[in-house]
Amino acid sequence: DQQVKQNSPSLSVQEGRISILNCDYTNSMFDYFLWYKKYPAEGPTFLISISSIKDKNEDGRFTVFLNKSAKHLSLHIVPSQPGDSAVYFCADDRGKLIFGQGTELSVKP
Amino acid sequence: DTAVSQTPKYLVTQMGNDKSIKCEQNLGHDTMYWYKQDSKKFLKIMFSYNNKELIINETVPNRFSPKSPDKAHLNLHINSLELGDSAVYFCASSQDTRGRYTFGSGTRLTVV
């Protein structure tokens, strides 16, 4: 039973524009969410996180928004750069990381 | 200097064989994990060890046996390999920093 869902397998964005990656979760018990980024032939790397006591967390070009009533979080990348092209996973932390299926972002020059 | 290193990077083997994947971390972390990424790209946790003690054991066949000789090492031994074991296996470590894991670069296992 997938507790964290990313319904878009892929997203293509023009360089300089905003990328928005979405994630839905089903279990409100867990109150800490993370985004990981993965390049081919590498392991996932931590990108940004958010606690349920906040609705927004920002780190440079990356912002994560949490909508608890909708059980939805999103990652905004602005402006998008070609080097951002990767697979992005959302995850919840319940003493172990549970990942969504991933969204492959392609940023075109 | 690699933080979490896995060997080998690639492993091709025949059905029925036994193989091991090794993982070492030099970050001083207390907790280590094995994740499996299948052909559909799902990343699923298999095992977790904290200071050499098994703390998470997901629904994984008994053919998979993790071993942690010390807190810097977590190896994965697989007996009687099956075609369905073909996947990328990732090792990771953490230091209780709320889900901030450091992953290795993965071992691509192909069973033929």
Backbone of each chain as ProteinMPNN parsed JSONL, in Angstrom:
{"seq_chain_A": "DQQVKQNSPSLSVQEGRISILNCDYTNSMFDYFLWYKKYPAEGPTFLISISSIKDKNEDGRFTVFLNKSAKHLSLHIVPSQPGDSAVYFCADDRGKLIFGQGTELSVKP", "coords_chain_A": {"N_chain_A": [[0.852, -1.184, 0.0], [0.868, 1.962, -1.112], [2.024, 4.674, 0.589], [2.895, 7.154, 0.073], [2.534, 9.142, -2.657], [3.462, 9.887, -5.974], [2.105, 11.179, -8.652], [2.808, 11.969, -11.173], [4.855, 10.735, -13.543], [6.758, 11.998, -15.068], [8.148, 15.209, -16.007], [8.502, 18.056, -17.986], [10.317, 20.997, -18.453], [11.019, 24.376, -19.375], [14.211, 25.926, -19.349], [14.851, 28.327, -16.798], [12.202, 28.683, -16.177], [9.532, 27.893, -13.814], [9.596, 24.843, -11.976], [7.315, 22.48, -10.838], [6.795, 19.997, -8.626], [4.808, 17.343, -7.498], [3.275, 15.708, -4.656], [1.398, 13.331, -2.895], [0.036, 12.226, 0.212], [-1.117, 9.624, 2.419], [-1.311, 8.996, 5.1], [-1.761, 10.689, 8.001], [-0.366, 10.512, 10.292], [2.345, 10.759, 10.223], [4.772, 13.231, 10.372], [6.786, 14.514, 9.033], [8.405, 15.386, 6.175], [10.296, 14.784, 3.191], [12.347, 15.718, 0.389], [14.156, 14.093, -2.115], [16.822, 13.938, -4.476], [17.823, 12.401, -7.487], [20.395, 11.443, -9.567], [21.203, 9.656, -12.625], [22.782, 6.488, -12.158], [23.7, 7.15, -9.66], [23.329, 7.422, -6.062], [20.332, 8.458, -4.249], [20.132, 11.863, -3.14], [19.768, 14.013, -0.359], [17.554, 16.77, -0.428], [15.669, 18.797, 0.496], [13.573, 19.462, 3.359], [10.5, 19.256, 5.31], [8.639, 20.061, 8.191], [5.551, 19.22, 9.807], [4.693, 21.316, 11.341], [5.125, 23.518, 9.964], [4.195, 25.324, 6.962], [5.678, 25.856, 4.827], [8.951, 25.692, 3.465], [12.068, 27.0, 2.646], [14.918, 26.946, 0.543], [17.243, 28.456, -1.003], [16.886, 28.132, -4.425], [14.924, 26.298, -4.124], [11.792, 25.382, -2.853], [9.602, 23.984, -0.527], [6.231, 23.18, -0.125], [3.621, 22.56, 2.164], [0.474, 21.209, 2.432], [-1.636, 20.467, 4.714], [-4.341, 19.876, 5.074], [-5.132, 18.985, 2.611], [-3.447, 16.899, 2.365], [-1.041, 17.049, 0.918], [2.031, 17.721, -0.684], [4.389, 19.904, -2.253], [7.122, 20.566, -4.433], [8.879, 23.342, -5.396], [10.881, 24.639, -7.913], [12.76, 27.305, -8.727], [14.626, 29.736, -10.468], [14.399, 27.117, -12.924], [17.086, 24.971, -13.85], [19.258, 23.432, -16.314], [20.899, 21.554, -14.996], [19.276, 20.67, -12.999], [17.881, 18.578, -13.93], [16.77, 15.451, -13.243], [15.717, 12.62, -11.226], [13.147, 13.073, -8.92], [12.296, 12.346, -5.642], [9.717, 12.181, -3.285], [9.386, 11.733, 0.243], [8.32, 10.207, 3.301], [9.075, 10.351, 6.769], [9.135, 7.91, 8.992], [10.58, 6.809, 11.005], [11.804, 5.263, 9.309], [12.63, 5.803, 5.938], [10.058, 6.269, 3.635], [9.453, 6.112, 0.314], [8.054, 7.935, -2.473], [7.076, 7.207, -5.906], [8.676, 8.608, -7.584], [9.48, 11.377, -9.759], [10.489, 12.196, -12.921], [12.348, 14.853, -13.839], [12.912, 17.009, -16.511], [14.85, 19.549, -17.658], [14.916, 21.818, -20.136], [17.254, 23.501, -22.234]], "CA_chain_A": [[0.0, 0.0, 0.0], [1.741, 3.115, -1.269], [1.59, 5.73, 1.502], [3.337, 8.421, -0.491], [2.305, 8.942, -4.089], [3.781, 10.917, -6.948], [1.282, 10.704, -9.761], [3.378, 12.354, -12.462], [6.156, 10.077, -13.702], [7.742, 12.855, -15.722], [7.816, 16.628, -16.163], [9.47, 18.751, -18.818], [10.204, 22.431, -18.196], [12.027, 25.192, -20.048], [15.175, 26.589, -18.468], [14.443, 29.637, -16.324], [10.824, 28.643, -15.697], [9.329, 27.193, -12.538], [9.241, 23.419, -11.961], [6.494, 22.128, -9.673], [6.653, 18.553, -8.48], [3.748, 17.117, -6.515], [3.309, 14.468, -3.874], [0.258, 13.16, -1.996], [0.251, 11.189, 1.22], [-2.397, 9.116, 2.926], [-1.302, 8.797, 6.541], [-1.443, 11.95, 8.668], [0.399, 10.26, 11.524], [3.757, 11.096, 10.05], [4.757, 14.686, 10.324], [8.036, 15.043, 8.505], [8.518, 14.983, 4.774], [11.571, 15.156, 2.586], [12.558, 15.522, -1.043], [15.467, 13.622, -2.522], [17.112, 14.101, -5.901], [18.662, 11.284, -7.907], [20.943, 11.401, -10.921], [21.465, 8.284, -13.084], [23.974, 5.787, -11.667], [24.09, 7.66, -8.347], [22.305, 7.256, -5.048], [19.552, 9.667, -3.959], [20.734, 12.823, -2.207], [18.795, 14.842, 0.34], [17.411, 18.094, -1.023], [14.985, 19.726, 1.393], [12.583, 18.776, 4.176], [9.524, 20.118, 5.963], [7.912, 19.508, 9.319], [4.14, 19.584, 9.705], [4.395, 22.552, 12.067], [5.283, 24.597, 8.988], [3.556, 25.058, 5.672], [6.612, 26.235, 3.76], [10.369, 25.741, 3.804], [12.752, 27.496, 1.463], [16.373, 26.836, 0.541], [17.711, 28.923, -2.303], [15.9, 28.025, -5.515], [14.005, 25.199, -3.801], [10.806, 25.641, -1.806], [8.617, 22.917, -0.356], [4.973, 23.615, 0.471], [2.853, 21.464, 2.751], [-0.95, 21.494, 2.635], [-2.032, 19.326, 5.549], [-5.757, 19.536, 4.887], [-5.216, 18.233, 1.352], [-2.423, 15.842, 2.427], [-0.323, 17.275, -0.33], [3.194, 18.602, -0.648], [4.933, 20.193, -3.566], [8.47, 21.133, -4.505], [9.012, 24.343, -6.432], [12.256, 24.985, -8.269], [12.707, 28.483, -9.581], [14.403, 29.281, -11.825], [14.915, 25.784, -13.224], [18.331, 24.945, -14.61], [19.469, 22.101, -16.901], [21.489, 20.669, -13.991], [18.226, 20.15, -12.115], [17.307, 17.389, -14.563], [17.029, 14.313, -12.349], [14.483, 12.059, -10.668], [12.875, 13.63, -7.598], [11.467, 11.487, -4.807], [9.282, 12.659, -1.984], [9.464, 10.656, 1.232], [7.958, 10.55, 4.673], [9.989, 9.765, 7.752], [8.412, 7.238, 10.074], [11.61, 5.963, 11.59], [12.434, 4.762, 8.103], [12.135, 6.615, 4.822], [9.165, 5.644, 2.668], [9.56, 6.965, -0.866], [7.135, 7.882, -3.587], [7.588, 6.511, -7.085], [9.613, 9.471, -8.291], [9.116, 12.151, -10.95], [11.68, 12.541, -13.69], [12.303, 16.234, -14.322], [13.82, 17.353, -17.597], [14.893, 20.995, -17.869], [15.481, 21.994, -21.473], [17.879, 24.815, -22.426]], "C_chain_A": [[0.893, 1.242, 0.0], [1.238, 4.248, -0.408], [1.924, 7.106, 0.981], [3.275, 8.26, -2.005], [2.726, 10.15, -4.902], [3.131, 10.474, -8.25], [1.804, 11.094, -11.132], [4.73, 11.687, -12.618], [7.206, 10.976, -14.329], [7.205, 14.275, -15.868], [8.912, 17.268, -17.0], [9.238, 20.252, -18.704], [11.308, 23.154, -18.961], [12.949, 25.834, -19.012], [14.694, 27.989, -18.085], [13.018, 29.68, -15.794], [10.736, 27.914, -14.357], [9.014, 25.715, -12.79], [8.427, 23.178, -10.696], [6.291, 20.628, -9.664], [5.719, 18.286, -7.31], [3.82, 15.758, -5.86], [2.086, 14.444, -2.962], [0.563, 12.065, -0.984], [-1.076, 10.811, 1.834], [-2.455, 9.081, 4.446], [-0.864, 10.066, 7.259], [-0.606, 11.769, 9.924], [1.825, 10.773, 11.422], [3.877, 12.572, 9.696], [6.028, 15.291, 9.769], [8.226, 14.488, 7.107], [9.807, 15.523, 4.18], [11.491, 15.003, 1.072], [14.012, 15.105, -1.255], [15.583, 13.77, -4.034], [18.055, 12.966, -6.296], [19.074, 11.439, -9.358], [21.17, 9.947, -11.309], [22.787, 7.754, -12.529], [24.528, 6.379, -10.371], [22.986, 7.347, -7.342], [21.513, 8.542, -4.862], [20.313, 10.564, -2.986], [19.639, 13.704, -1.624], [18.765, 16.245, -0.26], [16.832, 19.09, -0.016], [13.929, 18.954, 2.182], [11.592, 19.784, 4.751], [8.838, 19.358, 7.087], [6.471, 19.995, 9.244], [3.781, 20.814, 10.531], [4.568, 23.768, 11.157], [4.431, 24.301, 7.764], [4.477, 25.399, 4.501], [8.04, 26.176, 4.308], [11.145, 26.06, 2.534], [14.258, 27.325, 1.622], [16.865, 27.204, -0.85], [16.611, 28.84, -3.35], [14.793, 27.015, -5.213], [13.091, 25.58, -2.644], [9.863, 24.452, -1.737], [7.416, 23.499, 0.379], [4.229, 22.395, 0.991], [1.426, 21.921, 3.005], [-1.534, 20.308, 3.395], [-3.482, 18.928, 5.321], [-5.936, 18.705, 3.619], [-4.275, 17.038, 1.334], [-1.565, 15.868, 1.167], [0.922, 18.108, -0.059], [3.729, 18.783, -2.063], [6.32, 20.808, -3.421], [8.507, 22.097, -5.673], [10.487, 24.638, -6.662], [12.172, 26.188, -9.201], [13.948, 29.35, -9.396], [15.003, 27.899, -12.053], [16.162, 25.892, -14.093], [18.521, 23.551, -15.202], [20.06, 21.092, -15.919], [20.497, 20.124, -12.988], [17.58, 18.895, -12.697], [17.746, 16.149, -13.797], [15.68, 13.689, -12.001], [14.341, 12.575, -9.245], [11.911, 12.707, -6.859], [10.995, 12.274, -3.59], [9.279, 11.461, -1.037], [8.88, 11.128, 2.543], [8.853, 9.763, 5.622], [9.169, 9.194, 8.897], [9.364, 6.304, 10.814], [12.351, 5.213, 10.506], [11.855, 5.595, 6.965], [11.263, 5.766, 3.902], [9.07, 6.596, 1.485], [8.35, 6.835, -1.774], [7.824, 7.259, -4.795], [8.605, 7.322, -7.87], [8.986, 10.177, -9.485], [10.405, 12.539, -11.649], [11.514, 13.936, -14.28], [13.344, 16.422, -15.414], [13.737, 18.853, -17.821], [15.634, 21.253, -19.167], [16.041, 23.407, -21.643], [17.066, 25.681, -23.392]], "O_chain_A": [[1.579, 1.532, 0.98], [0.136, 4.747, -0.636], [1.323, 8.101, 1.384], [3.889, 7.353, -2.567], [2.395, 11.288, -4.57], [3.565, 9.504, -8.873], [1.305, 10.609, -12.147], [5.669, 12.031, -11.9], [8.403, 10.755, -14.151], [5.997, 14.514, -15.855], [10.1, 17.052, -16.759], [8.11, 20.727, -18.839], [12.394, 22.611, -19.168], [12.509, 26.233, -17.934], [14.196, 28.739, -18.925], [12.653, 30.594, -15.055], [11.727, 27.395, -13.843], [8.26, 25.379, -13.704], [8.808, 23.62, -9.612], [5.692, 20.06, -10.578], [5.823, 18.923, -6.262], [4.347, 14.795, -6.418], [1.777, 15.449, -2.321], [1.261, 11.098, -1.289], [-2.041, 11.574, 1.781], [-3.542, 9.131, 5.022], [0.29, 10.476, 7.136], [-0.187, 12.743, 10.548], [2.43, 11.171, 12.418], [3.168, 13.081, 8.828], [6.316, 16.462, 10.013], [8.21, 13.276, 6.892], [10.331, 16.557, 4.596], [10.667, 14.251, 0.55], [14.944, 15.664, -0.677], [14.592, 13.733, -4.764], [18.966, 12.612, -5.548], [18.239, 11.552, -10.256], [21.314, 9.089, -10.437], [23.777, 8.481, -12.444], [25.684, 6.143, -10.021], [21.854, 7.046, -7.721], [21.968, 9.61, -5.271], [21.044, 10.083, -2.121], [18.7, 14.09, -2.32], [19.805, 16.831, -0.561], [17.453, 20.111, 0.28], [13.446, 17.916, 1.729], [11.808, 20.995, 4.693], [8.504, 18.18, 6.957], [6.198, 21.057, 8.684], [2.66, 21.31, 10.425], [4.212, 24.89, 11.519], [3.998, 23.167, 7.555], [4.105, 25.25, 3.337], [8.303, 26.556, 5.449], [10.91, 25.466, 1.482], [14.804, 27.535, 2.704], [16.897, 26.37, -1.755], [15.534, 29.411, -3.179], [13.832, 26.9, -5.974], [13.547, 26.038, -1.596], [9.383, 23.97, -2.762], [7.562, 24.213, 1.371], [4.204, 21.342, 0.354], [1.197, 22.905, 3.708], [-1.88, 19.283, 2.807], [-3.808, 17.742, 5.374], [-6.794, 17.825, 3.565], [-4.297, 16.247, 0.391], [-1.396, 14.869, 0.468], [0.88, 19.078, 0.698], [3.546, 17.937, -2.938], [6.637, 21.47, -2.433], [8.205, 21.723, -6.806], [11.243, 24.857, -5.716], [11.607, 26.12, -10.293], [14.294, 29.674, -8.259], [16.011, 27.551, -11.437], [16.279, 26.772, -14.945], [18.0, 22.58, -14.654], [19.755, 19.902, -15.998], [20.82, 19.225, -12.212], [16.809, 18.224, -12.011], [18.935, 15.839, -13.713], [14.633, 14.174, -12.43], [15.286, 12.525, -8.458], [10.856, 12.338, -7.376], [11.789, 12.956, -2.94], [9.181, 10.314, -1.473], [8.936, 12.316, 2.864], [9.316, 8.665, 5.312], [8.578, 9.94, 9.678], [9.014, 5.185, 11.192], [13.393, 4.604, 10.751], [10.709, 6.039, 7.037], [11.668, 4.695, 3.449], [8.657, 7.746, 1.634], [7.709, 5.787, -1.844], [8.981, 6.843, -4.73], [9.313, 6.785, -8.722], [8.084, 9.649, -10.136], [11.299, 13.134, -11.048], [10.642, 14.166, -15.118], [14.505, 16.042, -15.259], [12.668, 19.375, -18.141], [16.821, 20.952, -19.292], [15.405, 24.387, -21.256], [17.445, 26.819, -23.669]]}, "seq_chain_B": "DTAVSQTPKYLVTQMGNDKSIKCEQNLGHDTMYWYKQDSKKFLKIMFSYNNKELIINETVPNRFSPKSPDKAHLNLHINSLELGDSAVYFCASSQDTRGRYTFGSGTRLTVV", "coords_chain_B": {"N_chain_B": [[36.749, 11.736, -0.946], [34.859, 8.974, -0.44], [31.684, 8.811, 1.128], [29.688, 6.846, 1.661], [30.252, 3.75, 0.575], [29.839, 1.226, -1.833], [30.378, -2.114, -2.838], [30.26, -4.818, -5.173], [29.976, -2.461, -7.962], [28.612, -3.315, -10.165], [27.011, -6.405, -10.793], [26.766, -9.454, -12.23], [25.176, -12.473, -12.448], [24.409, -16.0, -12.278], [21.232, -17.66, -12.001], [20.431, -19.201, -8.934], [22.901, -18.991, -7.781], [24.979, -17.809, -5.003], [25.517, -14.645, -3.61], [27.306, -11.715, -2.443], [26.977, -8.326, -1.318], [28.838, -5.518, -0.446], [29.018, -2.912, 2.014], [30.22, 0.157, 3.207], [30.589, 2.811, 5.522], [32.006, 5.991, 6.211], [31.231, 7.978, 7.896], [30.706, 7.933, 10.526], [28.163, 7.362, 11.345], [25.372, 5.924, 13.131], [23.34, 4.311, 12.188], [22.432, 2.092, 9.583], [21.259, 1.128, 6.32], [19.565, -0.995, 3.946], [18.279, -0.569, 0.742], [16.077, -1.381, -1.944], [15.803, -0.879, -5.382], [13.505, -1.452, -7.73], [12.55, -2.691, -11.034], [10.524, -0.992, -11.723], [11.287, 1.292, -10.614], [10.664, 1.827, -7.976], [11.697, 2.646, -4.7], [12.466, 0.737, -2.071], [12.579, -0.009, 1.379], [14.625, -2.475, 2.897], [16.182, -3.535, 5.052], [17.33, -2.399, 8.302], [19.948, -1.392, 10.393], [21.04, -0.583, 13.633], [23.808, 0.445, 15.214], [25.01, -2.138, 14.904], [22.857, -3.732, 15.456], [19.917, -5.354, 14.392], [17.127, -3.532, 13.412], [15.045, -2.967, 11.686], [13.234, -5.062, 9.637], [11.947, -5.654, 6.808], [9.336, -7.176, 4.779], [11.018, -9.43, 3.517], [12.409, -12.017, 1.537], [13.761, -14.971, 3.119], [16.111, -15.644, 1.952], [17.668, -13.478, 1.783], [20.152, -12.083, 3.69], [21.259, -9.831, 5.968], [24.342, -8.547, 7.321], [26.127, -7.148, 9.952], [29.159, -6.419, 10.829], [30.402, -4.415, 12.264], [29.655, -1.004, 13.26], [30.213, 0.501, 11.068], [29.949, -0.967, 8.819], [27.769, -2.734, 6.628], [26.701, -5.547, 5.257], [25.228, -7.408, 2.573], [23.959, -10.488, 2.02], [22.956, -12.797, -0.411], [21.213, -15.674, -0.992], [20.749, -18.44, -3.275], [19.989, -17.108, -5.785], [17.407, -15.474, -7.663], [15.626, -14.694, -10.706], [13.953, -12.524, -10.244], [15.295, -11.085, -8.363], [16.86, -9.287, -9.562], [17.88, -6.013, -9.632], [18.549, -2.635, -8.462], [20.538, -2.167, -5.721], [20.705, -0.225, -2.873], [22.769, 1.083, -0.387], [22.626, 2.86, 2.685], [23.217, 5.427, 5.166], [22.597, 6.964, 8.38], [22.316, 9.527, 10.909], [20.303, 9.866, 12.881], [19.059, 12.215, 11.943], [16.494, 13.122, 11.221], [15.502, 11.731, 8.84], [17.496, 12.322, 7.033], [19.383, 10.802, 5.023], [22.452, 9.363, 3.896], [23.265, 8.099, 0.872], [24.774, 5.298, -0.817], [26.231, 4.722, -4.096], [24.983, 2.651, -5.312], [24.381, -0.811, -6.253], [24.164, -2.602, -9.102], [22.436, -5.385, -9.666], [22.231, -8.168, -11.698], [20.488, -10.954, -12.561], [20.809, -13.853, -14.362]], "CA_chain_B": [[36.651, 10.585, -0.04], [33.471, 8.531, -0.511], [31.078, 8.691, 2.447], [29.082, 5.515, 1.714], [30.756, 3.057, -0.609], [29.311, -0.12, -2.048], [31.066, -2.937, -3.833], [30.686, -4.19, -6.431], [29.023, -1.547, -8.569], [27.817, -4.157, -11.055], [27.129, -7.826, -10.479], [25.965, -10.295, -13.109], [25.348, -13.826, -11.93], [23.392, -16.945, -12.722], [20.219, -18.116, -11.048], [20.854, -20.259, -8.021], [24.165, -18.642, -7.112], [24.969, -17.004, -3.781], [26.392, -13.479, -3.788], [27.306, -10.708, -1.378], [27.257, -6.92, -1.618], [29.418, -4.92, 0.758], [28.796, -1.487, 2.203], [31.005, 0.759, 4.282], [30.42, 4.257, 5.642], [33.051, 6.623, 7.031], [30.622, 9.185, 8.452], [30.478, 7.766, 11.955], [26.73, 7.198, 11.602], [25.003, 4.731, 13.917], [22.301, 3.514, 11.538], [22.654, 1.784, 8.178], [20.065, 0.6, 5.663], [19.57, -1.487, 2.574], [17.088, -0.294, -0.057], [16.035, -2.023, -3.253], [15.055, -0.164, -6.421], [13.141, -2.468, -8.713], [12.478, -2.261, -12.438], [9.551, 0.103, -11.811], [11.956, 2.432, -9.985], [10.296, 2.016, -6.583], [12.76, 2.488, -3.714], [11.827, 0.135, -0.89], [13.506, -0.398, 2.436], [14.709, -3.904, 3.183], [16.705, -3.741, 6.399], [18.023, -1.318, 8.965], [20.739, -1.773, 11.561], [21.522, 0.499, 14.479], [24.926, -0.024, 16.025], [25.152, -3.576, 14.661], [21.649, -4.466, 15.851], [18.832, -5.291, 13.409], [15.95, -2.844, 13.942], [13.972, -3.049, 10.707], [13.321, -6.191, 8.71], [10.705, -5.643, 6.045], [8.962, -8.491, 4.264], [12.05, -9.804, 2.564], [12.643, -13.468, 1.613], [14.844, -15.421, 3.993], [17.346, -15.798, 1.167], [18.437, -12.244, 1.993], [20.61, -11.99, 5.079], [22.208, -8.759, 6.226], [25.285, -8.792, 8.412], [26.821, -5.922, 10.335], [30.269, -6.776, 11.73], [30.616, -3.248, 13.113], [28.645, -0.015, 12.859], [30.6, 1.141, 9.812], [29.771, -1.917, 7.722], [26.532, -3.512, 6.536], [26.786, -6.358, 4.056], [23.988, -8.088, 2.204], [24.22, -11.773, 1.375], [21.75, -13.329, -1.036], [21.328, -17.09, -1.375], [19.85, -18.998, -4.303], [19.482, -15.952, -6.52], [16.307, -15.655, -8.602], [15.527, -13.632, -11.716], [13.27, -11.371, -9.651], [16.207, -10.332, -7.483], [17.539, -8.28, -10.378], [17.485, -4.685, -9.165], [19.67, -1.855, -7.938], [20.514, -2.19, -4.258], [21.367, 0.947, -2.315], [23.091, 1.146, 1.023], [22.543, 4.228, 3.189], [23.46, 5.569, 6.594], [22.059, 8.202, 8.947], [22.655, 9.783, 12.313], [19.102, 10.384, 13.528], [18.837, 13.601, 11.551], [15.174, 13.243, 10.646], [15.349, 11.28, 7.46], [18.581, 12.753, 6.145], [20.241, 9.656, 4.792], [23.484, 9.435, 2.858], [23.195, 6.866, 0.096], [25.838, 4.898, -1.719], [25.872, 4.906, -5.51], [24.169, 1.522, -5.752], [24.929, -2.013, -6.888], [23.194, -3.147, -10.058], [22.493, -6.856, -9.701], [21.498, -8.786, -12.804], [20.463, -12.413, -12.446], [20.491, -14.385, -15.707]], "C_chain_B": [[35.19, 10.16, 0.082], [32.897, 8.292, 0.873], [30.458, 7.313, 2.66], [29.504, 4.809, 0.434], [30.239, 1.63, -0.644], [30.166, -0.836, -3.075], [30.368, -4.288, -3.955], [29.638, -3.205, -6.935], [28.076, -2.305, -9.499], [28.061, -5.618, -10.688], [26.185, -8.599, -11.392], [26.231, -11.729, -12.694], [24.21, -14.721, -12.39], [22.412, -17.266, -11.601], [20.782, -19.232, -10.195], [22.149, -19.973, -7.282], [23.907, -17.872, -5.826], [25.945, -15.851, -3.992], [26.278, -12.535, -2.602], [27.596, -9.327, -1.934], [27.752, -6.292, -0.324], [29.147, -3.419, 0.808], [29.591, -1.003, 3.398], [30.717, 2.255, 4.318], [31.473, 4.808, 6.589], [32.551, 7.904, 7.685], [30.426, 9.102, 9.963], [29.014, 7.613, 12.329], [26.45, 5.899, 12.355], [24.07, 3.792, 13.164], [22.624, 3.321, 10.063], [21.448, 1.033, 7.627], [20.44, -0.073, 4.342], [18.215, -1.162, 1.943], [17.217, -1.027, -1.386], [15.241, -1.154, -4.21], [14.777, -1.143, -7.54], [13.008, -1.861, -10.112], [11.48, -1.13, -12.638], [10.033, 1.34, -11.068], [11.48, 2.729, -8.56], [11.498, 1.773, -5.692], [12.138, 1.96, -2.431], [12.867, -0.298, 0.127], [13.446, -1.904, 2.643], [15.073, -4.125, 4.645], [17.278, -2.449, 6.951], [18.737, -1.867, 10.19], [21.127, -0.508, 12.316], [22.608, -0.058, 15.385], [25.032, -1.551, 16.059], [23.91, -4.384, 15.026], [20.547, -4.268, 14.814], [17.619, -4.618, 14.032], [14.789, -2.832, 12.971], [14.248, -4.228, 9.791], [11.992, -6.249, 7.994], [10.421, -7.043, 5.51], [9.901, -8.868, 3.136], [12.263, -11.31, 2.676], [13.842, -13.813, 2.5], [16.163, -15.613, 3.271], [18.255, -14.569, 1.315], [18.856, -12.18, 3.459], [21.625, -10.867, 5.205], [23.146, -9.144, 7.361], [26.039, -7.503, 8.683], [27.93, -6.264, 11.318], [30.644, -5.643, 12.69], [29.734, -2.13, 12.57], [28.999, 0.699, 11.569], [30.332, 0.257, 8.594], [28.406, -2.609, 7.796], [26.566, -4.234, 5.204], [25.459, -7.064, 3.825], [24.354, -9.369, 1.457], [22.916, -12.316, 0.827], [22.014, -14.763, -1.484], [20.37, -17.419, -2.515], [19.185, -17.901, -5.13], [18.423, -16.332, -7.541], [16.279, -14.479, -9.572], [14.936, -12.353, -11.116], [14.127, -10.572, -8.687], [16.97, -9.26, -8.251], [16.994, -6.9, -10.021], [18.753, -3.902, -8.87], [19.509, -1.811, -6.423], [21.34, -1.02, -3.743], [21.577, 0.76, -0.82], [22.997, 2.612, 1.449], [22.889, 4.241, 4.663], [22.854, 6.88, 7.066], [22.471, 8.31, 10.4], [21.482, 10.495, 12.97], [18.829, 11.843, 13.187], [17.569, 13.726, 10.727], [15.16, 12.936, 9.15], [16.449, 11.706, 6.519], [19.58, 11.612, 6.026], [21.316, 10.029, 3.774], [23.509, 8.078, 2.163], [24.501, 6.588, -0.628], [25.351, 5.02, -3.161], [25.164, 3.691, -6.104], [24.975, 0.37, -6.332], [23.856, -2.565, -7.809], [23.409, -4.642, -10.167], [21.63, -7.366, -10.845], [21.624, -10.292, -12.671], [19.996, -12.981, -13.787], [20.239, -15.906, -15.639]], "O_chain_B": [[34.374, 10.893, 0.641], [33.534, 7.648, 1.707], [30.667, 6.683, 3.697], [29.145, 5.234, -0.664], [30.205, 0.929, 0.367], [30.62, -0.242, -4.053], [29.929, -4.847, -2.95], [28.537, -3.13, -6.389], [26.894, -1.977, -9.605], [29.17, -6.008, -10.323], [24.967, -8.426, -11.338], [27.384, -12.15, -12.6], [23.17, -14.239, -12.839], [22.732, -17.155, -10.417], [21.515, -20.096, -10.676], [22.463, -20.623, -6.284], [22.814, -17.362, -5.579], [27.055, -16.046, -4.486], [25.295, -12.55, -1.86], [28.357, -9.171, -2.89], [27.178, -6.496, 0.746], [29.061, -2.751, -0.223], [29.637, -1.645, 4.447], [30.612, 2.895, 3.272], [31.798, 4.206, 7.613], [33.333, 8.803, 7.992], [30.03, 10.077, 10.601], [28.658, 7.723, 13.502], [27.183, 4.917, 12.235], [24.015, 2.601, 13.469], [23.036, 4.256, 9.378], [20.712, 0.386, 8.371], [21.461, 0.226, 3.721], [17.159, -1.435, 2.514], [18.319, -1.26, -1.883], [14.128, -0.736, -3.892], [15.694, -1.608, -8.217], [13.311, -0.689, -10.336], [11.574, -0.387, -13.615], [9.294, 2.312, -10.91], [11.842, 3.759, -7.991], [12.24, 0.811, -5.893], [11.366, 2.662, -1.778], [13.898, -0.876, -0.218], [12.384, -2.522, 2.577], [14.363, -4.812, 5.379], [17.657, -1.54, 6.212], [18.2, -2.697, 10.924], [21.493, 0.504, 11.717], [22.352, -0.926, 16.219], [25.13, -2.158, 17.125], [23.922, -5.61, 14.911], [20.274, -3.14, 14.405], [17.125, -5.07, 15.065], [13.642, -2.697, 13.397], [15.342, -4.375, 9.245], [11.025, -6.819, 8.5], [11.18, -7.979, 5.761], [9.611, -8.652, 1.959], [12.298, -11.841, 3.786], [14.8, -13.048, 2.608], [17.213, -15.731, 3.902], [19.447, -14.621, 1.012], [18.015, -12.218, 4.356], [22.712, -10.93, 4.631], [22.808, -9.943, 8.234], [26.528, -6.849, 7.762], [27.675, -6.387, 12.516], [31.141, -5.887, 13.789], [29.12, -2.296, 11.516], [28.172, 1.43, 11.024], [30.479, 0.707, 7.458], [27.951, -3.013, 8.866], [26.473, -3.61, 4.147], [24.678, -7.286, 4.751], [24.98, -9.328, 0.398], [21.891, -12.3, 1.509], [22.932, -15.022, -2.263], [19.336, -16.776, -2.695], [17.959, -17.792, -5.161], [18.518, -17.367, -8.2], [16.831, -13.413, -9.298], [15.365, -11.245, -11.44], [13.726, -9.497, -8.241], [17.647, -8.423, -7.653], [15.789, -6.658, -10.101], [19.867, -4.409, -9.002], [18.446, -1.452, -5.917], [22.5, -0.839, -4.114], [20.679, 0.334, -0.093], [23.263, 3.506, 0.646], [22.862, 3.207, 5.331], [22.623, 7.792, 6.273], [22.905, 7.345, 11.03], [21.632, 11.576, 13.54], [18.413, 12.618, 14.048], [17.563, 14.354, 9.669], [14.842, 13.791, 8.323], [16.349, 11.474, 5.314], [20.5, 11.484, 6.833], [21.116, 10.888, 2.915], [23.745, 7.046, 2.791], [25.235, 7.503, -1.002], [24.199, 5.379, -3.41], [24.787, 3.706, -7.276], [26.087, 0.546, -6.829], [22.775, -2.949, -7.362], [24.423, -5.107, -10.687], [20.449, -7.036, -10.945], [22.727, -10.838, -12.669], [18.925, -12.631, -14.282], [19.959, -16.532, -16.662]]}, "name": "protein", "num_of_chains": 2, "seq": "DQQVKQNSPSLSVQEGRISILNCDYTNSMFDYFLWYKKYPAEGPTFLISISSIKDKNEDGRFTVFLNKSAKHLSLHIVPSQPGDSAVYFCADDRGKLIFGQGTELSVKPDTAVSQTPKYLVTQMGNDKSIKCEQNLGHDTMYWYKQDSKKFLKIMFSYNNKELIINETVPNRFSPKSPDKAHLNLHINSLELGDSAVYFCASSQDTRGRYTFGSGTRLTVV"}
